[in-house]
Amino acid sequence: MTPSLAKGGKVVPSLADGDTIWTNDKDKGKGSGSGDKKKDDEFKMDLDKYYNMVEDINELLRLRNLLETNYNQLLKIEGKTGKEIYDNLTKQLDLLQQRY
């Protein structure tokens, strides 16, 4: 069914081949419209995917901060720096290698 100009239709130039197509504002929403809905769904799915990735990153950052805080607390309790711990470990390794 082609909408007529008398019913509020308008002539719109076609972008594909230079011909004109008829549209009618009353006919909007009729038909499948699956193309637009599919694009919207894909867009929403992409947004959901990125949102979930950001949430995962934030959770990992919180975990890293927690581990870093625990590590710093352990260093304060032991009263040693990372260099001192490393030196201690190398000395222990040297002693174990000398024994065996």
ABEGO torsion letter per residue (X at the ends): XBBBAAAGBBBBBBAAAGBBBBBBAAABGBEAGAAAAAAAAAAAAAAAAAAAAAAAAAAAAAAAAAAAAAAAAAAAAAGBBAAAAAAAAAAAAAAAAAAX
